[in-house]
Amino acid sequence: MEIEKLFRENLQKYNSYETEEHPEGDGWIKLNVNENAYPPIQEILEDINSALKNKDLLRKYPDPLALELRKAILNQLLRDKDTLTNRNTVFIGNGSDEVLDVIFKVFVNPGDEVIILYPSFSLYKVLATLYDAKINEIKLNDDFSIPESIYDQKGKLMFINSPNDPNGKSFDNDAILKICYNFPGIVVVDEAYADFSDFTCLPLLKDVKNLIVCRSFSKTFSMASLRIGYALADAIIVKEMNRVKLPFNTNNIAQFAAISCIKHRSKVYEQNKKIIAERKRLTEKLNIYNGISVLPSDSNFIFLKFDNKSTTLKFLWDLKDLKILVRHFSKPDLYNYIRITIGTKEENDKFLEAFNSIADKYL
Ligand SMILES: Cc1ncc(COP(=O)(O)O)c(C=O)c1O
């Protein structure tokens, strides 16, 4: 029996999401996957520890609708943001990855058109292929701004990542609002990194019904391992998302930890200011080199542009020899770029020292 013949047909053209390198052994500086540089603050770790003392925590199924967490997001986390009307509410997913998957489950029939910007977070395209959507990839302008053609698109879903991975810059709300008014389908704005800037399109939810804003606890709250993401949208959309998600999609510990993150958010935001300050420092230090420019970033990473491909690759390989991992994209129009996650001050110092020694050789 040829098992392969039983697989869904569209998996033949499906390329799964490529996760980045997780090197073995000690001593690596991993600036390649945009994790938060710092561990969760002590108060959150203590809350999680004390929750684990409850012997029923693991035995019992979690609340399928994560009601306590949803209340904490709506009444505390977003309280100051002048964001939501009573039309809007929140969906909780197993990381924003799952939130994106559930959006496809709700909206996309095979053959439906899905608009994806390029370059952007690669999971949108992976999911679109998995759900047999017709992909319409719109190339960003050379400066990574939104091209005018975006306002004429028709389709079921459109994905906008703001700030955009890999270049790091947010799109402005006037453009997003205009897109929402012009687009006949649902506009998904993925704000996984938005807490590293003052920018958010959350206030637009008051004006438009066809907008879903996705956010994550992975980056802001250093919770990538526990997998909590959420979507803010019109209640009609959230109701349907809850109907199609798997019953117990987020676990008890993660829900509890996320509530603790919200309780201690001001201290977390203080800690994140160190990342923002380091982003500025790295940008300034790297912009000094001839033939290198750092793009302005609203995220916990920066995008570095080199003059040519061969220098880019030499830096990439030499950094790896020095046990420093950064991200390179194997797409011709991105060959000259490297994406660097902002690390701790100590990691960034080591990175700068390594970079300087490599620059002495090649620049
Ligand atoms: C733009 C973007 N959206 C979503 C995600 C997924 O985040 P989560 O950990 O919440 O699934 C990532 C992860 O790197 C990302 O870069």
The ligand as an SDF file (V2000), in Angstrom:
LIG
                    3D

 16 16  0  0  0  0  0  0  0  0999 V2000
    5.1690   38.2970   12.7030 C   0  0  0  0  0  0  0  0  0  0  0  0
    4.9460   37.1400   13.6040 C   0  0  0  0  0  0  0  0  0  0  0  0
    3.6940   36.7710   13.8850 N   0  0  0  0  0  0  0  0  0  0  0  0
    3.4400   35.7260   14.6900 C   0  0  0  0  0  0  0  0  0  0  0  0
    4.4660   34.9940   15.2350 C   0  0  0  0  0  0  0  0  0  0  0  0
    4.1240   33.8120   16.0830 C   0  0  0  0  0  0  0  0  0  0  0  0
    4.1430   34.1580   17.4150 O   0  0  0  0  0  0  0  0  0  0  0  0
    3.6240   33.1830   18.5190 P   0  0  0  0  0  0  0  0  0  0  0  0
    4.7990   32.7710   19.3040 O   0  0  0  0  0  0  0  0  0  0  0  0
    2.6160   33.9920   19.3190 O   0  0  0  0  0  0  0  0  0  0  0  0
    2.9660   32.0150   17.8510 O   0  0  0  0  0  0  0  0  0  0  0  0
    5.7940   35.3440   14.9830 C   0  0  0  0  0  0  0  0  0  0  0  0
    6.8860   34.5590   15.5630 C   0  0  0  0  0  0  0  0  0  0  0  0
    8.0320   34.7240   15.3630 O   0  0  0  0  0  0  0  0  0  0  0  0
    6.0330   36.4480   14.1370 C   0  0  0  0  0  0  0  0  0  0  0  0
    7.2850   36.8090   13.8200 O   0  0  0  0  0  0  0  0  0  0  0  0
  1  2  1  0
  2  3  1  0
  2 15  2  0
  3  4  2  0
  4  5  1  0
  5  6  1  0
  5 12  2  0
  6  7  1  0
  7  8  1  0
  8  9  2  0
  8 10  1  0
  8 11  1  0
 12 13  1  0
 12 15  1  0
 13 14  2  0
 15 16  1  0
M  END
$$$$
